[in-house]
Amino acid sequence: MNCTLFFDERRIMKDYNLNKLFKFIKLKIMNPSNMINRVEKLSLLSEMIAFAQTDENIKSIEYKFLFSIAKQLDISKEDFDYLFDHPVNYVHLKSHSERIVQFHRLVLLMNLDNHISNKELVKLHNFGLRMGLSHESINRVLDLMESFPNKIVPPDFLIDIFKVQYN
């Protein structure tokens, strides 16, 4: 994929508050030690890339977000870019907490451009179901995100929502 990114970094930081978002991801939901192996990491990234391609073109802000996750997972830029044209088969995440974290990443990715299409909502819902998350919990997260700044559901709220399905 030939991706040339042109942007005014200060404008993006202001408009999308990327610095805060990336710090949040790094501190709260990105822990590479949770990943079992490289195949699982590549599968996770492939899934996110496929989700970002829902709107046909990946916006520069989405690319930066995805690449920041790749770096957190110790995936090289070459391997990351290769995934755009050669996706890795889906590998089901073993632990429920890893699936919740992946669902949260997808929610964050969906909200980066401040435009949510029905196509994205359907795809996100289907990804959540494929991961084994409950229909009710997925809908609750999607409804609840509207009430938070930048539509970022805090991890504690997300965990509480998904805990209910196990009780």
C-alpha positions in Angstrom: 0.0 0.0 0.0 1.3 3.4 -0.9 0.5 5.6 2.0 1.7 9.2 2.0 0.5 11.1 5.0 0.3 14.9 5.0 -1.0 16.7 8.0 -0.5 19.6 10.3 0.3 17.7 13.5 -0.8 20.5 15.8 -4.2 20.6 14.1 -4.7 16.9 14.5 -3.6 17.0 18.2 -6.1 19.8 18.8 -8.9 18.4 16.7 -8.6 14.7 17.8 -6.7 15.0 21.0 -4.4 12.2 19.7 -1.8 12.7 22.3 -4.3 12.0 25.1 -5.8 9.1 23.2 -2.4 7.4 22.5 -1.3 7.9 26.1 -4.6 6.3 27.2 -4.0 3.3 24.8 -0.5 2.9 26.0 -1.2 3.0 29.7 -4.6 1.5 29.9 -5.4 -1.0 27.2 -2.1 -1.8 25.3 -0.1 -4.4 27.2 1.9 -6.4 24.7 2.6 -9.0 27.4 -1.1 -10.0 27.2 -0.5 -11.2 23.6 0.5 -14.8 23.5 2.4 -14.9 20.1 3.2 -13.0 16.9 0.4 -14.7 14.9 -2.1 -13.4 17.4 -0.7 -9.9 17.2 -0.8 -9.9 13.4 -4.4 -11.3 13.5 -5.4 -8.5 15.9 -3.9 -5.8 13.6 -5.4 -7.4 10.5 -8.8 -7.3 12.1 -8.4 -3.6 13.0 -7.1 -2.8 9.4 -10.2 -4.6 8.0 -12.4 -2.5 10.2 -10.7 0.7 9.3 -11.2 -0.2 5.6 -15.0 -0.2 6.1 -15.1 3.3 4.7 -13.0 2.2 1.7 -10.1 4.6 2.4 -8.1 4.7 5.6 -7.7 8.2 6.8 -4.3 9.4 8.0 -5.5 9.6 11.6 -6.6 6.0 11.5 -3.3 4.9 9.9 -1.4 6.7 12.7 -3.6 5.0 15.4 -3.1 1.6 13.8 0.6 2.1 13.5 0.9 3.2 17.1 -0.7 -0.1 18.1 1.6 -2.0 15.8 4.6 -0.3 17.5 3.2 -1.2 20.9 3.0 -4.8 19.8 6.6 -4.8 18.4 5.4 -5.2 14.8 7.7 -3.5 12.2 6.4 -0.9 9.8 7.2 -3.3 6.9 5.1 -6.1 8.5 2.4 -3.6 9.4 2.1 -2.2 5.8 2.2 -5.7 4.4 -1.0 -6.6 6.3 -3.0 -4.0 4.3 -2.7 -6.2 1.2 -2.1 -9.6 2.8 -4.4 -9.9 5.9 -3.7 -12.7 8.4 -6.5 -15.1 9.2 -8.6 -14.4 12.2 -7.3 -16.0 15.4 -9.8 -16.2 18.2 -8.4 -14.5 21.3 -8.4 -17.0 24.2 -9.2 -14.9 27.2 -12.3 -12.9 27.6 -10.4 -9.9 28.9 -8.3 -9.8 25.7 -11.5 -9.9 23.6 -12.9 -7.0 25.6 -9.7 -5.0 25.0 -9.8 -5.7 21.3 -13.4 -4.6 21.1 -12.5 -1.4 22.9 -9.7 -0.8 20.4 -12.2 -1.2 17.6 -14.6 1.3 19.3 -11.7 3.8 19.6 -10.8 3.3 16.0 -14.4 3.8 14.9 -14.6 7.1 16.7 -11.3 8.6 15.5 -12.8 10.5 12.5 -15.8 11.7 14.5 -18.1 10.1 11.9 -19.8 6.8 12.6 -21.6 5.2 9.7 -24.3 2.5 10.0 -21.9 0.2 8.1 -19.2 0.7 10.8 -21.7 0.0 13.6 -22.9 -3.2 11.9 -19.3 -4.4 11.3 -18.3 -3.6 14.9 -21.3 -5.4 16.2 -20.4 -8.5 14.1 -16.8 -8.4 15.2 -18.0 -8.3 18.8 -20.3 -11.3 18.2 -17.5 -13.2 16.4 -15.3 -12.6 19.5 -18.0 -14.2 21.7 -19.2 -11.0 23.3 -22.8 -10.8 24.2 -25.3 -9.0 22.0 -26.6 -7.0 25.0 -23.2 -5.9 26.2 -22.2 -4.8 22.7 -25.3 -2.7 22.4 -24.9 -1.3 25.8 -21.3 -0.1 25.0 -22.5 1.5 21.7 -25.4 3.3 23.5 -23.2 4.4 26.4 -20.3 5.7 24.3 -22.5 8.6 23.2 -22.5 10.0 26.7 -18.7 10.3 27.1 -16.4 13.0 25.8 -15.0 12.0 22.4 -17.2 8.8 22.7 -14.3 7.1 24.6 -15.8 4.7 27.1 -13.5 4.4 30.1 -12.1 0.9 30.6 -13.8 0.5 34.0 -17.2 1.1 32.5 -16.4 -1.3 29.7 -15.3 -4.0 32.1 -18.5 -3.6 34.2 -20.7 -3.9 31.2 -19.1 -7.1 30.0 -18.9 -8.5 33.6 -22.7 -8.5 33.7 -22.9 -11.2 31.0 -20.9 -13.6 33.3 -23.1 -13.1 36.3 
